[in-house]
Amino acid sequence: MLHHVIELRFNDDTTDAQVEEMAAGLRGLREQIDTIRSMRMGRDLGLRADNFDFASLLEFDDQAGYLAFRDHPAHQQWVHDHVRPIIAERAGVLFLSP
């Protein structure tokens, strides 16, 4: 299983509506990209000041499944339209588990 973890820090002027629209778009990708095996996401609980604002965990069977997601036009459009305009910083990790 390949795990794709993303953390986002939003711009100061990002609204709750923009975050919800971004998250809804991410959830919608699961219907369009069949290599996504599972998806979890959410806003940070605010228990630490140095945390990122939002995180997502997507799981794929293998590297080919992840690459199909990464390069899928729907994913690319979602990033362009809903992620890049509202983020100040992004961190990501890809790792494998048995």
Biopython code that builds the backbone (N, CA, C, O; Angstrom):
import numpy as np
from Bio.PDB.StructureBuilder import StructureBuilder

atoms = [
    (1, "MET", "N", (0.850, -1.177, 0.000)),
    (1, "MET", "CA", (0.000, 0.000, 0.000)),
    (1, "MET", "C", (0.891, 1.234, 0.000)),
    (1, "MET", "O", (1.843, 1.318, 0.776)),
    (2, "LEU", "N", (0.580, 2.193, -0.874)),
    (2, "LEU", "CA", (1.299, 3.461, -0.925)),
    (2, "LEU", "C", (0.424, 4.518, -0.268)),
    (2, "LEU", "O", (-0.751, 4.659, -0.606)),
    (3, "HIS", "N", (1.001, 5.257, 0.667)),
    (3, "HIS", "CA", (0.297, 6.294, 1.417)),
    (3, "HIS", "C", (0.810, 7.663, 0.964)),
    (3, "HIS", "O", (2.017, 7.895, 0.885)),
    (4, "HIS", "N", (-0.124, 8.553, 0.671)),
    (4, "HIS", "CA", (0.180, 9.904, 0.197)),
    (4, "HIS", "C", (-0.372, 10.885, 1.231)),
    (4, "HIS", "O", (-1.583, 11.074, 1.337)),
    (5, "VAL", "N", (0.531, 11.503, 1.988)),
    (5, "VAL", "CA", (0.147, 12.437, 3.041)),
    (5, "VAL", "C", (0.474, 13.850, 2.578)),
    (5, "VAL", "O", (1.589, 14.130, 2.138)),
    (6, "ILE", "N", (-0.508, 14.733, 2.682)),
    (6, "ILE", "CA", (-0.309, 16.141, 2.330)),
    (6, "ILE", "C", (-0.757, 16.999, 3.509)),
    (6, "ILE", "O", (-1.799, 16.756, 4.117)),
    (7, "GLU", "N", (0.050, 18.001, 3.816)),
    (7, "GLU", "CA", (-0.319, 19.000, 4.823)),
    (7, "GLU", "C", (-0.311, 20.363, 4.141)),
    (7, "GLU", "O", (0.588, 20.681, 3.362)),
    (8, "LEU", "N", (-1.323, 21.156, 4.447)),
    (8, "LEU", "CA", (-1.460, 22.485, 3.850)),
    (8, "LEU", "C", (-1.530, 23.546, 4.935)),
    (8, "LEU", "O", (-2.168, 23.357, 5.971)),
    (9, "ARG", "N", (-0.873, 24.647, 4.684)),
    (9, "ARG", "CA", (-1.017, 25.847, 5.516)),
    (9, "ARG", "C", (-1.677, 26.886, 4.623)),
    (9, "ARG", "O", (-1.177, 27.197, 3.542)),
    (10, "PHE", "N", (-2.801, 27.418, 5.081)),
    (10, "PHE", "CA", (-3.585, 28.335, 4.265)),
    (10, "PHE", "C", (-3.064, 29.763, 4.349)),
    (10, "PHE", "O", (-2.430, 30.156, 5.329)),
    (11, "ASN", "N", (-3.346, 30.529, 3.301)),
    (11, "ASN", "CA", (-3.099, 31.963, 3.328)),
    (11, "ASN", "C", (-3.954, 32.575, 4.434)),
    (11, "ASN", "O", (-5.000, 32.032, 4.787)),
    (12, "ASP", "N", (-3.514, 33.691, 4.973)),
    (12, "ASP", "CA", (-4.243, 34.338, 6.067)),
    (12, "ASP", "C", (-5.667, 34.730, 5.682)),
    (12, "ASP", "O", (-6.553, 34.763, 6.536)),
    (13, "ASP", "N", (-5.891, 35.025, 4.412)),
    (13, "ASP", "CA", (-7.222, 35.478, 3.989)),
    (13, "ASP", "C", (-8.113, 34.347, 3.469)),
    (13, "ASP", "O", (-9.186, 34.616, 2.930)),
    (14, "THR", "N", (-7.697, 33.109, 3.616)),
    (14, "THR", "CA", (-8.497, 31.973, 3.166)),
    (14, "THR", "C", (-9.745, 31.847, 4.038)),
    (14, "THR", "O", (-9.666, 31.901, 5.266)),
    (15, "THR", "N", (-10.893, 31.677, 3.390)),
    (15, "THR", "CA", (-12.163, 31.586, 4.117)),
    (15, "THR", "C", (-12.534, 30.126, 4.382)),
    (15, "THR", "O", (-12.023, 29.211, 3.736)),
    (16, "ASP", "N", (-13.428, 29.932, 5.341)),
    (16, "ASP", "CA", (-13.940, 28.588, 5.622)),
    (16, "ASP", "C", (-14.621, 28.008, 4.389)),
    (16, "ASP", "O", (-14.509, 26.811, 4.123)),
    (17, "ALA", "N", (-15.321, 28.842, 3.640)),
    (17, "ALA", "CA", (-15.999, 28.375, 2.426)),
    (17, "ALA", "C", (-14.992, 27.862, 1.400)),
    (17, "ALA", "O", (-15.245, 26.854, 0.740)),
    (18, "GLN", "N", (-13.875, 28.531, 1.260)),
    (18, "GLN", "CA", (-12.843, 28.075, 0.327)),
    (18, "GLN", "C", (-12.269, 26.728, 0.767)),
    (18, "GLN", "O", (-12.020, 25.856, -0.065)),
    (19, "VAL", "N", (-12.063, 26.561, 2.062)),
    (19, "VAL", "CA", (-11.526, 25.297, 2.575)),
    (19, "VAL", "C", (-12.529, 24.177, 2.322)),
    (19, "VAL", "O", (-12.146, 23.089, 1.892)),
    (20, "GLU", "N", (-13.795, 24.431, 2.583)),
    (20, "GLU", "CA", (-14.813, 23.398, 2.365)),
    (20, "GLU", "C", (-14.928, 23.059, 0.879)),
    (20, "GLU", "O", (-15.083, 21.891, 0.522)),
    (21, "GLU", "N", (-14.853, 24.057, 0.020)),
    (21, "GLU", "CA", (-14.901, 23.803, -1.421)),
    (21, "GLU", "C", (-13.699, 22.975, -1.870)),
    (21, "GLU", "O", (-13.834, 22.072, -2.696)),
    (22, "MET", "N", (-12.524, 23.286, -1.324)),
    (22, "MET", "CA", (-11.314, 22.530, -1.643)),
    (22, "MET", "C", (-11.462, 21.079, -1.191)),
    (22, "MET", "O", (-11.135, 20.159, -1.941)),
    (23, "ALA", "N", (-11.956, 20.872, 0.038)),
    (23, "ALA", "CA", (-12.119, 19.519, 0.571)),
    (23, "ALA", "C", (-13.183, 18.741, -0.201)),
    (23, "ALA", "O", (-13.008, 17.554, -0.474)),
    (24, "ALA", "N", (-14.272, 19.397, -0.549)),
    (24, "ALA", "CA", (-15.324, 18.733, -1.328)),
    (24, "ALA", "C", (-14.793, 18.306, -2.692)),
    (24, "ALA", "O", (-15.134, 17.234, -3.192)),
    (25, "GLY", "N", (-13.965, 19.143, -3.283)),
    (25, "GLY", "CA", (-13.362, 18.785, -4.562)),
    (25, "GLY", "C", (-12.448, 17.584, -4.437)),
    (25, "GLY", "O", (-12.426, 16.724, -5.317)),
    (26, "LEU", "N", (-11.693, 17.517, -3.349)),
    (26, "LEU", "CA", (-10.834, 16.364, -3.113)),
    (26, "LEU", "C", (-11.669, 15.101, -2.955)),
    (26, "LEU", "O", (-11.359, 14.068, -3.548)),
    (27, "ARG", "N", (-12.730, 15.183, -2.156)),
    (27, "ARG", "CA", (-13.604, 14.018, -2.000)),
    (27, "ARG", "C", (-14.185, 13.585, -3.350)),
    (27, "ARG", "O", (-14.329, 12.390, -3.607)),
    (28, "GLY", "N", (-14.512, 14.533, -4.193)),
    (28, "GLY", "CA", (-15.072, 14.233, -5.502)),
    (28, "GLY", "C", (-14.109, 13.512, -6.433)),
    (28, "GLY", "O", (-14.535, 12.811, -7.351)),
    (29, "LEU", "N", (-12.809, 13.682, -6.198)),
    (29, "LEU", "CA", (-11.831, 12.998, -7.045)),
    (29, "LEU", "C", (-11.919, 11.488, -6.907)),
    (29, "LEU", "O", (-11.584, 10.753, -7.835)),
    (30, "ARG", "N", (-12.367, 11.029, -5.756)),
    (30, "ARG", "CA", (-12.463, 9.577, -5.542)),
    (30, "ARG", "C", (-13.422, 8.943, -6.540)),
    (30, "ARG", "O", (-13.225, 7.799, -6.948)),
    (31, "GLU", "N", (-14.445, 9.667, -6.931)),
    (31, "GLU", "CA", (-15.410, 9.157, -7.912)),
    (31, "GLU", "C", (-14.850, 9.161, -9.327)),
    (31, "GLU", "O", (-15.326, 8.422, -10.189)),
    (32, "GLN", "N", (-13.845, 9.987, -9.566)),
    (32, "GLN", "CA", (-13.294, 10.140, -10.902)),
    (32, "GLN", "C", (-12.017, 9.342, -11.144)),
    (32, "GLN", "O", (-11.690, 9.017, -12.286)),
    (33, "ILE", "N", (-11.301, 9.030, -10.074)),
    (33, "ILE", "CA", (-9.993, 8.382, -10.202)),
    (33, "ILE", "C", (-10.049, 7.065, -9.438)),
    (33, "ILE", "O", (-10.008, 7.047, -8.208)),
    (34, "ASP", "N", (-10.143, 5.971, -10.176)),
    (34, "ASP", "CA", (-10.403, 4.678, -9.532)),
    (34, "ASP", "C", (-9.200, 4.050, -8.848)),
    (34, "ASP", "O", (-9.334, 2.987, -8.243)),
    (35, "THR", "N", (-8.039, 4.667, -8.922)),
    (35, "THR", "CA", (-6.873, 4.104, -8.240)),
    (35, "THR", "C", (-6.804, 4.529, -6.769)),
    (35, "THR", "O", (-5.988, 3.994, -6.019)),
    (36, "ILE", "N", (-7.646, 5.483, -6.343)),
    (36, "ILE", "CA", (-7.689, 5.890, -4.941)),
    (36, "ILE", "C", (-8.406, 4.788, -4.153)),
    (36, "ILE", "O", (-9.575, 4.502, -4.411)),
    (37, "ARG", "N", (-7.713, 4.177, -3.202)),
    (37, "ARG", "CA", (-8.291, 3.090, -2.408)),
    (37, "ARG", "C", (-8.986, 3.600, -1.154)),
    (37, "ARG", "O", (-10.031, 3.077, -0.765)),
    (38, "SER", "N", (-8.418, 4.610, -0.527)),
    (38, "SER", "CA", (-9.065, 5.213, 0.631)),
    (38, "SER", "C", (-8.613, 6.662, 0.737)),
    (38, "SER", "O", (-7.601, 7.072, 0.168)),
    (39, "MET", "N", (-9.411, 7.424, 1.496)),
    (39, "MET", "CA", (-9.150, 8.855, 1.611)),
    (39, "MET", "C", (-9.642, 9.321, 2.980)),
    (39, "MET", "O", (-10.761, 9.028, 3.400)),
    (40, "ARG", "N", (-8.768, 10.051, 3.653)),
    (40, "ARG", "CA", (-9.138, 10.693, 4.922)),
    (40, "ARG", "C", (-8.588, 12.110, 4.880)),
    (40, "ARG", "O", (-7.543, 12.364, 4.282)),
    (41, "MET", "N", (-9.298, 13.028, 5.519)),
    (41, "MET", "CA", (-8.830, 14.414, 5.521)),
    (41, "MET", "C", (-9.487, 15.175, 6.645)),
    (41, "MET", "O", (-10.501, 14.743, 7.194)),
    (42, "GLY", "N", (-8.912, 16.303, 6.984)),
    (42, "GLY", "CA", (-9.543, 17.160, 7.966)),
    (42, "GLY", "C", (-8.689, 18.353, 8.331)),
    (42, "GLY", "O", (-7.492, 18.417, 8.048)),
    (43, "ARG", "N", (-9.365, 19.306, 8.978)),
    (43, "ARG", "CA", (-8.683, 20.499, 9.483)),
    (43, "ARG", "C", (-7.997, 20.170, 10.800)),
    (43, "ARG", "O", (-8.442, 19.306, 11.556)),
    (44, "ASP", "N", (-6.921, 20.868, 11.051)),
    (44, "ASP", "CA", (-6.188, 20.697, 12.304)),
    (44, "ASP", "C", (-7.067, 21.116, 13.477)),
    (44, "ASP", "O", (-7.873, 22.038, 13.354)),
    (45, "LEU", "N", (-6.916, 20.453, 14.592)),
    (45, "LEU", "CA", (-7.715, 20.726, 15.784)),
    (45, "LEU", "C", (-7.262, 21.968, 16.551)),
    (45, "LEU", "O", (-7.959, 22.431, 17.454)),
    (46, "GLY", "N", (-6.098, 22.506, 16.193)),
    (46, "GLY", "CA", (-5.637, 23.730, 16.844)),
    (46, "GLY", "C", (-4.999, 23.525, 18.202)),
    (46, "GLY", "O", (-4.917, 24.461, 18.997)),
    (47, "LEU", "N", (-4.545, 22.313, 18.477)),
    (47, "LEU", "CA", (-3.939, 22.031, 19.770)),
    (47, "LEU", "C", (-2.463, 22.415, 19.841)),
    (47, "LEU", "O", (-1.878, 22.475, 20.922)),
    (48, "ARG", "N", (-1.874, 22.672, 18.681)),
    (48, "ARG", "CA", (-0.475, 23.126, 18.599)),
    (48, "ARG", "C", (-0.400, 24.273, 17.608)),
    (48, "ARG", "O", (-0.941, 24.180, 16.506)),
    (49, "ALA", "N", (0.255, 25.338, 17.986)),
    (49, "ALA", "CA", (0.340, 26.526, 17.133)),
    (49, "ALA", "C", (1.177, 26.296, 15.878)),
    (49, "ALA", "O", (0.991, 26.990, 14.878)),
    (50, "ASP", "N", (2.097, 25.329, 15.917)),
    (50, "ASP", "CA", (3.003, 25.137, 14.787)),
    (50, "ASP", "C", (2.522, 24.091, 13.776)),
    (50, "ASP", "O", (3.233, 23.792, 12.817)),
    (51, "ASN", "N", (1.344, 23.542, 13.975)),
    (51, "ASN", "CA", (0.809, 22.563, 13.017)),
    (51, "ASN", "C", (0.344, 23.233, 11.732)),
    (51, "ASN", "O", (0.086, 24.436, 11.689)),
    (52, "PHE", "N", (0.246, 22.421, 10.694)),
    (52, "PHE", "CA", (-0.380, 22.868, 9.458)),
    (52, "PHE", "C", (-1.885, 22.954, 9.691)),
    (52, "PHE", "O", (-2.390, 22.478, 10.708)),
    (53, "ASP", "N", (-2.600, 23.561, 8.745)),
    (53, "ASP", "CA", (-4.031, 23.811, 8.904)),
    (53, "ASP", "C", (-4.914, 22.648, 8.470)),
    (53, "ASP", "O", (-6.037, 22.506, 8.953)),
    (54, "PHE", "N", (-4.414, 21.820, 7.566)),
    (54, "PHE", "CA", (-5.251, 20.787, 6.947)),
    (54, "PHE", "C", (-4.343, 19.635, 6.534)),
    (54, "PHE", "O", (-3.194, 19.844, 6.144)),
    (55, "ALA", "N", (-4.867, 18.427, 6.623)),
    (55, "ALA", "CA", (-4.092, 17.263, 6.180)),
    (55, "ALA", "C", (-5.003, 16.296, 5.442)),
    (55, "ALA", "O", (-6.201, 16.205, 5.711)),
    (56, "SER", "N", (-4.399, 15.578, 4.507)),
    (56, "SER", "CA", (-5.117, 14.505, 3.819)),
    (56, "SER", "C", (-4.206, 13.288, 3.719)),
    (56, "SER", "O", (-2.985, 13.403, 3.618)),
    (57, "LEU", "N", (-4.837, 12.122, 3.750)),
    (57, "LEU", "CA", (-4.150, 10.849, 3.574)),
    (57, "LEU", "C", (-4.910, 10.081, 2.506)),
    (57, "LEU", "O", (-6.072, 9.720, 2.695)),
    (58, "LEU", "N", (-4.251, 9.834, 1.388)),
    (58, "LEU", "CA", (-4.829, 9.024, 0.323)),
    (58, "LEU", "C", (-3.990, 7.766, 0.200)),
    (58, "LEU", "O", (-2.768, 7.804, 0.346)),
    (59, "GLU", "N", (-4.660, 6.644, -0.071)),
    (59, "GLU", "CA", (-3.959, 5.371, -0.186)),
    (59, "GLU", "C", (-4.208, 4.757, -1.552)),
    (59, "GLU", "O", (-5.304, 4.838, -2.106)),
    (60, "PHE", "N", (-3.162, 4.142, -2.075)),
    (60, "PHE", "CA", (-3.167, 3.524, -3.394)),
    (60, "PHE", "C", (-2.550, 2.138, -3.286)),
    (60, "PHE", "O", (-1.770, 1.865, -2.374)),
    (61, "ASP", "N", (-2.903, 1.269, -4.218)),
    (61, "ASP", "CA", (-2.332, -0.080, -4.205)),
    (61, "ASP", "C", (-0.825, -0.059, -4.405)),
    (61, "ASP", "O", (-0.098, -0.853, -3.809)),
    (62, "ASP", "N", (-0.363, 0.852, -5.246)),
    (62, "ASP", "CA", (1.048, 0.844, -5.620)),
    (62, "ASP", "C", (1.433, 2.180, -6.246)),
    (62, "ASP", "O", (0.616, 3.096, -6.342)),
    (63, "GLN", "N", (2.692, 2.273, -6.668)),
    (63, "GLN", "CA", (3.212, 3.496, -7.259)),
    (63, "GLN", "C", (2.455, 3.855, -8.541)),
    (63, "GLN", "O", (2.177, 5.030, -8.782)),
    (64, "ALA", "N", (2.126, 2.878, -9.347)),
    (64, "ALA", "CA", (1.400, 3.148, -10.589)),
    (64, "ALA", "C", (0.039, 3.787, -10.297)),
    (64, "ALA", "O", (-0.395, 4.686, -11.018)),
    (65, "GLY", "N", (-0.631, 3.322, -9.242)),
    (65, "GLY", "CA", (-1.913, 3.910, -8.864)),
    (65, "GLY", "C", (-1.769, 5.354, -8.430)),
    (65, "GLY", "O", (-2.589, 6.201, -8.785)),
    (66, "TYR", "N", (-0.720, 5.640, -7.656)),
    (66, "TYR", "CA", (-0.464, 7.018, -7.243)),
    (66, "TYR", "C", (-0.168, 7.897, -8.451)),
    (66, "TYR", "O", (-0.712, 8.995, -8.573)),
    (67, "LEU", "N", (0.699, 7.411, -9.351)),
    (67, "LEU", "CA", (1.064, 8.212, -10.516)),
    (67, "LEU", "C", (-0.143, 8.488, -11.410)),
    (67, "LEU", "O", (-0.248, 9.564, -11.997)),
    (68, "ALA", "N", (-1.049, 7.526, -11.514)),
    (68, "ALA", "CA", (-2.276, 7.745, -12.289)),
    (68, "ALA", "C", (-3.095, 8.868, -11.661)),
    (68, "ALA", "O", (-3.663, 9.697, -12.372)),
    (69, "PHE", "N", (-3.158, 8.898, -10.325)),
    (69, "PHE", "CA", (-3.844, 9.974, -9.602)),
    (69, "PHE", "C", (-3.125, 11.296, -9.809)),
    (69, "PHE", "O", (-3.740, 12.294, -10.185)),
    (70, "ARG", "N", (-1.834, 11.301, -9.564)),
    (70, "ARG", "CA", (-1.046, 12.538, -9.648)),
    (70, "ARG", "C", (-1.195, 13.211, -10.995)),
    (70, "ARG", "O", (-1.312, 14.434, -11.072)),
    (71, "ASP", "N", (-1.192, 12.420, -12.063)),
    (71, "ASP", "CA", (-1.199, 12.969, -13.404)),
    (71, "ASP", "C", (-2.599, 13.092, -14.015)),
    (71, "ASP", "O", (-2.745, 13.585, -15.134)),
    (72, "HIS", "N", (-3.608, 12.653, -13.298)),
    (72, "HIS", "CA", (-4.976, 12.677, -13.825)),
    (72, "HIS", "C", (-5.418, 14.125, -14.048)),
    (72, "HIS", "O", (-5.205, 14.969, -13.177)),
    (73, "PRO", "N", (-6.027, 14.426, -15.193)),
    (73, "PRO", "CA", (-6.465, 15.804, -15.473)),
    (73, "PRO", "C", (-7.408, 16.375, -14.416)),
    (73, "PRO", "O", (-7.336, 17.568, -14.120)),
    (74, "ALA", "N", (-8.281, 15.563, -13.843)),
    (74, "ALA", "CA", (-9.201, 16.068, -12.809)),
    (74, "ALA", "C", (-8.429, 16.500, -11.570)),
    (74, "ALA", "O", (-8.765, 17.512, -10.954)),
    (75, "HIS", "N", (-7.400, 15.746, -11.198)),
    (75, "HIS", "CA", (-6.569, 16.116, -10.052)),
    (75, "HIS", "C", (-5.803, 17.395, -10.344)),
    (75, "HIS", "O", (-5.768, 18.309, -9.520)),
    (76, "GLN", "N", (-5.196, 17.456, -11.510)),
    (76, "GLN", "CA", (-4.440, 18.651, -11.888)),
    (76, "GLN", "C", (-5.321, 19.896, -11.887)),
    (76, "GLN", "O", (-4.893, 20.958, -11.434)),
    (77, "GLN", "N", (-6.535, 19.774, -12.385)),
    (77, "GLN", "CA", (-7.468, 20.908, -12.417)),
    (77, "GLN", "C", (-7.876, 21.316, -11.004)),
    (77, "GLN", "O", (-7.961, 22.505, -10.698)),
    (78, "TRP", "N", (-8.128, 20.329, -10.142)),
    (78, "TRP", "CA", (-8.495, 20.612, -8.751)),
    (78, "TRP", "C", (-7.373, 21.372, -8.040)),
    (78, "TRP", "O", (-7.635, 22.349, -7.339)),
    (79, "VAL", "N", (-6.136, 20.932, -8.214)),
    (79, "VAL", "CA", (-4.997, 21.623, -7.601)),
    (79, "VAL", "C", (-4.925, 23.056, -8.108)),
    (79, "VAL", "O", (-4.775, 23.992, -7.323)),
    (80, "HIS", "N", (-5.031, 23.221, -9.407)),
    (80, "HIS", "CA", (-4.935, 24.555, -10.011)),
    (80, "HIS", "C", (-6.044, 25.486, -9.520)),
    (80, "HIS", "O", (-5.785, 26.644, -9.191)),
    (81, "ASP", "N", (-7.273, 24.983, -9.471)),
    (81, "ASP", "CA", (-8.432, 25.820, -9.164)),
    (81, "ASP", "C", (-8.688, 26.009, -7.667)),
    (81, "ASP", "O", (-9.144, 27.075, -7.254)),
    (82, "HIS", "N", (-8.402, 24.991, -6.850)),
    (82, "HIS", "CA", (-8.858, 25.014, -5.461)),
    (82, "HIS", "C", (-7.770, 24.928, -4.402)),
    (82, "HIS", "O", (-8.023, 25.231, -3.236)),
    (83, "VAL", "N", (-6.570, 24.524, -4.784)),
    (83, "VAL", "CA", (-5.505, 24.392, -3.785)),
    (83, "VAL", "C", (-4.515, 25.550, -3.898)),
    (83, "VAL", "O", (-4.310, 26.287, -2.934)),
    (84, "ARG", "N", (-3.916, 25.708, -5.046)),
    (84, "ARG", "CA", (-2.885, 26.748, -5.187)),
    (84, "ARG", "C", (-3.359, 28.148, -4.785)),
    (84, "ARG", "O", (-2.588, 28.889, -4.176)),
    (85, "PRO", "N", (-4.593, 28.535, -5.102)),
    (85, "PRO", "CA", (-5.012, 29.898, -4.739)),
    (85, "PRO", "C", (-5.120, 30.159, -3.237)),
    (85, "PRO", "O", (-5.112, 31.318, -2.821)),
    (86, "ILE", "N", (-5.221, 29.113, -2.410)),
    (86, "ILE", "CA", (-5.471, 29.360, -0.988)),
    (86, "ILE", "C", (-4.345, 28.903, -0.062)),
    (86, "ILE", "O", (-4.462, 29.051, 1.154)),
    (87, "ILE", "N", (-3.259, 28.354, -0.606)),
    (87, "ILE", "CA", (-2.225, 27.842, 0.297)),
    (87, "ILE", "C", (-0.978, 28.715, 0.316)),
    (87, "ILE", "O", (-0.558, 29.279, -0.694)),
    (88, "ALA", "N", (-0.411, 28.796, 1.504)),
    (88, "ALA", "CA", (0.860, 29.474, 1.693)),
    (88, "ALA", "C", (2.008, 28.479, 1.680)),
    (88, "ALA", "O", (3.134, 28.811, 1.310)),
    (89, "GLU", "N", (1.699, 27.236, 2.096)),
    (89, "GLU", "CA", (2.753, 26.231, 2.215)),
    (89, "GLU", "C", (2.149, 24.839, 2.096)),
    (89, "GLU", "O", (1.013, 24.600, 2.506)),
    (90, "ARG", "N", (2.927, 23.930, 1.529)),
    (90, "ARG", "CA", (2.522, 22.540, 1.362)),
    (90, "ARG", "C", (3.666, 21.647, 1.792)),
    (90, "ARG", "O", (4.828, 21.944, 1.515)),
    (91, "ALA", "N", (3.346, 20.551, 2.469)),
    (91, "ALA", "CA", (4.327, 19.521, 2.792)),
    (91, "ALA", "C", (3.710, 18.195, 2.395)),
    (91, "ALA", "O", (2.500, 18.002, 2.516)),
    (92, "GLY", "N", (4.539, 17.287, 1.925)),
    (92, "GLY", "CA", (4.027, 15.987, 1.499)),
    (92, "GLY", "C", (4.999, 14.875, 1.791)),
    (92, "GLY", "O", (6.210, 15.080, 1.861)),
    (93, "VAL", "N", (4.446, 13.692, 1.961)),
    (93, "VAL", "CA", (5.232, 12.481, 2.165)),
    (93, "VAL", "C", (4.535, 11.348, 1.431)),
    (93, "VAL", "O", (3.311, 11.225, 1.480)),
    (94, "LEU", "N", (5.307, 10.535, 0.759)),
    (94, "LEU", "CA", (4.840, 9.283, 0.147)),
    (94, "LEU", "C", (5.604, 8.150, 0.816)),
    (94, "LEU", "O", (6.832, 8.184, 0.884)),
    (95, "PHE", "N", (4.880, 7.144, 1.311)),
    (95, "PHE", "CA", (5.590, 6.015, 1.905)),
    (95, "PHE", "C", (4.814, 4.733, 1.651)),
    (95, "PHE", "O", (3.607, 4.747, 1.410)),
    (96, "LEU", "N", (5.537, 3.631, 1.712)),
    (96, "LEU", "CA", (4.964, 2.307, 1.485)),
    (96, "LEU", "C", (4.807, 1.574, 2.805)),
    (96, "LEU", "O", (5.610, 1.735, 3.724)),
    (97, "SER", "N", (3.779, 0.781, 2.879)),
    (97, "SER", "CA", (3.619, -0.138, 4.007)),
    (97, "SER", "C", (3.125, -1.461, 3.456)),
    (97, "SER", "O", (2.506, -1.509, 2.393)),
    (98, "PRO", "N", (3.395, -2.524, 4.177)),
    (98, "PRO", "CA", (2.971, -3.839, 3.681)),
    (98, "PRO", "C", (1.442, -3.970, 3.661)),
    (98, "PRO", "O", (0.917, -5.013, 3.272)),
]
sb = StructureBuilder()
sb.init_structure("model")
sb.init_model(0)
sb.init_chain("A")
sb.init_seg("    ")
for serial, (resi, resn, name, xyz) in enumerate(atoms, 1):
    if name == "N":
        sb.init_residue(resn, " ", resi, " ")
    sb.init_atom(name, np.array(xyz, "f"), 0.0, 1.0, " ", f" {name:<3s}", serial, name[0])
structure = sb.get_structure()
